[in-house]
């Protein structure tokens, strides 16, 4: 029997939260293991339950992006998806920098939501197409703020530590030994790092970090 995708759902609007919970719970491969209403709830539930996925509202008490930042540090194996009404570019960028694997606008159909969550669980990423297209256009046009943005500033202290070792040529196993982490945990950190830096592999990440972390 296939293991179920364990989901924590955090949103301060009860009717919406319950609707999403029912939509997912009706599918045989999903299990809602916890629900909350605030950033504090999100961090606590994820730490206690170590779910596969956590769905976060951006505008809930304490802030969904702040919750994502804390979860990324405490539980990097948990995949985070923002489910929000916000179409602000700053929120999309901040969410991705915080480690979110998905950015979904509320109002999306139930079947689409299910497909996206399944895809994120498989290791894929998702941003609502209209938002992704707009961000891409801004980046290509050299939007002033984005052009000056250093993607390395979005990394957590642990991610920066791992990237430094990557830039020095260490493998995930060697990094794990160096930092006292499981190789699987290092791999999950690397997934977050590649997404934040918007690069395809560890070689590109190492090249991007070479000037910041020169070989000693």
Phi, psi and omega in degrees: 000133180291136178293143180283153175278114184272124188238135167255134184237122184231115180200138185272008175255102188304316183295318178295314182300315181294325178296316178296317180301316180294319180301314182286318184295337178289343179272139185293342184258010178243148173220122176276111186261347179193149177225147179209180186234357187215170177299320178300317177300316183301310182297316181296313182296317181295318178297318183286321190257339183045059181291168175285321184228145167233128176261125186236136170273139181289320190268013179288162179307131182091340176086126180293326180290320176296321176299318180299319179299316181291320180294321180300325180281314186282324186221071184296344180283344182275128181273129185254137178230127175272130177237105197211166174266350186287126174251014181289133179303320181300321180292320179297311181297315181297321180295316180293321178295329179285348178114003179296138177267343182217150177224105187243134177275136176299146185107348177295147181293156182301316182295322179293316178302315180299315180297320181294315181297320176298317181296316179298320178298329178282353179108002179275169177241157181210132168229135179313129189309316181298319180292317181298316180297318181295318179296320181296318179298316180297319179295318181292330180276000178070042175314133188309310184291317181293325181295328182271350186289130175264111184298337181293339181288345179274357182280146172286168180301318180293318179297320178295321178298316179292317181297324178300317180292324176298317181294341177267005172093010181280146175278170178301319180296317180293322177296318178301315178296319182296321187255358181073035181244155173289147180302322179298321179295318177299319179299318179294320176300318181298322178300316178296319182297313181299321181291317181295322181278349181058047175239164188270335184204175185291334178295314178296322178297318180296320179295320180295327184269352189302316181290327181286323184237073181298147179296131183280000000 
